[in-house]
Amino acid sequence: MNDREIVQDTARSTLPKGAVRTLRQQQELSFLRDHLLRLDLASRHDRFHGFMDDSFIERYAAKCADDGTVVIAYIEDGLVRGAAELHPPDQSLDGLPEIAFSVETCVRRLGVGSILFRRLMAEARLKGYRSLRITTGAQNHAMRALARKFGAQLTFRHGESTGSIDLKPRTQFEFAKFAIAAPADAARAMLQFNRAYWKLVMEMYGWSRAA
């Protein structure tokens, strides 16, 4: 995977102008920390499911640098404005790697969250993970919508929405069984699957970058 790619989404009239790459954990600790500290109160509440002060965020960023968390960042003008975190499975009670996202207000509604989500899922597949855990606050409607867009099955409990994302690709046999019951639907599903696959491959190798 190319570690740096120019972000663009031709389906939108306004495009993010930054780049996406994986942060080096120890050397770039301050990038993630400063991004989380810049989140406004509502965004900080959504990200951590409650208000957390600056000292907590500093400890949290330091922990991410030491425990093997992968951080994929959207960087604009030298600042991390969005981050996708992939936490190792041994940090989760159910043994599933957990994911988390944060996007600063100034770059929202530009497709940054979707770009980070796709890159994070690609990274998780490269690591051999078969499913991911995601938890978001009940009021974080944008995150819940984004998670559902990428196949998360969410349940609501104790003020939070928790769910998992299946990373296992559908087999040709599964598509064949589906085709018997609904040929037209199966054809559309296969077409969407192929488009998504090749889009992911192009992003991974940087073929979709702007000329």
C-alpha positions in Angstrom: 0.0 0.0 0.0 1.3 3.5 -0.9 1.7 5.2 2.5 0.7 8.6 1.0 -2.0 9.4 -1.4 -3.8 12.6 -2.6 -7.3 12.6 -1.4 -10.0 13.2 -3.9 -13.7 12.3 -4.4 -15.0 13.1 -7.9 -18.6 12.7 -6.8 -18.3 15.9 -4.8 -18.1 19.5 -6.0 -15.9 20.4 -3.0 -12.9 18.2 -2.5 -10.5 17.8 0.5 -7.1 19.0 -0.5 -5.0 17.1 2.0 -3.3 13.7 2.1 -3.9 10.4 3.9 -1.1 8.4 5.4 -0.3 6.2 8.4 1.4 7.9 11.3 4.6 6.6 12.7 3.6 5.8 16.3 6.5 7.2 18.4 7.9 9.9 16.2 4.5 11.4 15.4 2.7 11.1 18.7 2.2 14.8 18.9 0.2 14.8 15.6 -2.6 12.6 17.0 -2.5 14.3 20.4 -2.8 17.8 18.9 -5.6 16.7 16.6 -7.6 15.3 19.5 -7.0 18.4 21.6 -8.3 20.6 18.8 -11.7 18.8 18.7 -14.5 21.1 19.9 -16.5 20.0 23.0 -19.2 18.3 21.1 -16.8 16.4 18.9 -14.7 15.4 21.9 -17.8 14.1 23.6 -18.7 12.1 20.6 -15.2 10.7 20.2 -14.8 9.5 23.8 -18.5 9.0 24.7 -18.3 11.7 27.3 -16.3 14.8 28.2 -12.5 14.1 28.7 -10.1 16.8 29.8 -6.7 17.6 28.1 -4.7 15.4 30.5 -6.8 12.4 29.6 -6.3 13.0 25.9 -2.5 13.3 26.4 -2.4 10.0 28.2 -4.6 8.4 25.6 -2.4 9.5 22.7 0.7 8.2 24.6 -1.0 4.9 25.1 -1.8 4.6 21.4 1.8 5.2 20.5 2.9 2.3 22.7 0.2 -0.4 22.4 0.4 -1.1 18.6 -2.6 1.1 17.6 -2.5 1.9 13.9 -3.4 5.6 13.2 -4.3 6.6 9.7 -4.4 10.4 9.4 -5.9 12.9 7.1 -3.3 15.7 6.9 -4.0 19.2 5.6 -1.5 22.1 5.7 0.8 20.1 8.0 -1.9 19.4 10.6 -3.8 16.2 11.3 -7.5 17.1 10.8 -8.9 13.6 10.9 -7.8 10.2 12.3 -8.9 6.6 12.1 -7.6 4.3 14.8 -7.2 0.6 14.6 -6.7 -0.8 18.1 -5.2 -4.3 18.5 -7.5 -7.1 19.5 -5.9 -7.7 22.8 -7.2 -4.3 23.9 -10.8 -5.5 23.5 -12.9 -7.5 25.9 -14.3 -9.7 23.1 -11.0 -10.1 21.3 -12.0 -8.0 18.3 -9.9 -5.2 17.0 -11.7 -1.9 17.7 -11.9 1.1 15.5 -12.5 4.8 16.2 -12.7 7.9 14.1 -12.5 11.7 14.7 -12.8 14.5 12.1 -12.4 18.2 12.9 -15.3 20.5 12.1 -13.3 22.4 9.4 -13.0 19.4 7.1 -16.4 17.7 7.6 -18.9 17.0 4.8 -16.0 16.5 2.3 -15.9 12.7 2.4 -12.9 12.6 4.8 -14.6 10.1 7.1 -15.4 7.7 4.2 -11.8 7.9 2.9 -10.4 7.1 6.3 -12.9 4.3 6.8 -11.9 2.6 3.5 -8.2 2.9 4.3 -8.7 1.5 7.8 -10.7 -1.5 6.5 -7.9 -2.1 3.9 -5.3 -2.0 6.6 -7.3 -4.4 8.8 -7.6 -6.9 5.9 -3.9 -6.7 5.3 -3.4 -7.6 9.0 -5.7 -10.7 8.5 -8.5 -9.4 10.7 -11.9 -10.9 9.8 -14.1 -8.5 11.7 -14.0 -5.2 13.6 -15.7 -3.7 16.6 -17.0 -0.2 16.6 -18.6 1.8 19.4 -20.2 5.2 19.1 -22.3 7.5 21.2 -26.0 7.5 20.8 -26.0 11.1 19.7 -23.2 10.7 17.2 -25.5 10.4 14.2 -22.8 11.0 11.6 -20.6 8.2 12.9 -23.5 5.8 13.1 -24.5 6.6 9.5 -20.9 6.2 8.3 -20.6 2.8 10.2 -23.8 1.5 8.6 -22.6 2.7 5.2 -19.6 0.3 5.6 -21.8 -2.6 6.8 -21.8 -2.3 10.5 -24.7 -4.0 12.4 -25.3 -1.7 15.3 -27.2 -2.3 18.5 -28.1 0.4 21.1 -27.4 -0.2 24.8 -26.5 2.0 27.8 -26.4 5.2 25.8 -24.0 3.7 23.1 -24.3 2.0 19.7 -22.1 -1.0 19.5 -21.6 -3.2 16.5 -19.2 -5.2 14.3 -18.1 -5.1 10.7 -17.6 -8.3 8.8 -14.4 -8.1 6.7 -14.7 -11.5 5.1 -15.3 -11.2 1.3 -18.3 -12.9 -0.2 -17.4 -16.0 -2.2 -18.5 -16.9 -5.7 -20.5 -19.7 -4.1 -22.4 -17.3 -1.9 -23.2 -15.1 -4.9 -24.3 -18.2 -6.9 -26.7 -19.2 -4.1 -28.1 -15.7 -4.1 -28.5 -15.7 -7.9 -30.8 -18.7 -7.7 -33.2 -16.8 -5.5 -32.9 -13.4 -7.2 -30.9 -13.2 -10.4 -31.3 -9.5 -11.0 -30.4 -8.6 -7.4 -27.4 -10.9 -7.5 -26.1 -9.3 -10.7 -26.4 -5.9 -9.1 -24.7 -7.1 -5.9 -21.8 -8.7 -7.9 -21.3 -5.5 -9.9 -21.2 -3.4 -6.8 -18.8 -5.9 -5.2 -16.4 -5.8 -8.2 -16.5 -2.0 -8.3 -15.8 -1.7 -4.6 -12.9 -4.3 -4.9 -11.1 -2.5 -7.7 -11.6 0.9 -6.1 -10.0 -0.4 -3.0 -7.1 -1.9 -5.0 -6.5 1.3 -6.9 -6.5 3.3 -3.7 -4.0 0.9 -2.1 -1.5 1.3 -4.9 -2.1 5.0 -5.5 -3.5 4.5 -9.0 -6.5 6.8 -8.2 -4.4 9.8 -7.3 -4.8 13.0 -9.2 -2.5 13.5 -12.2 
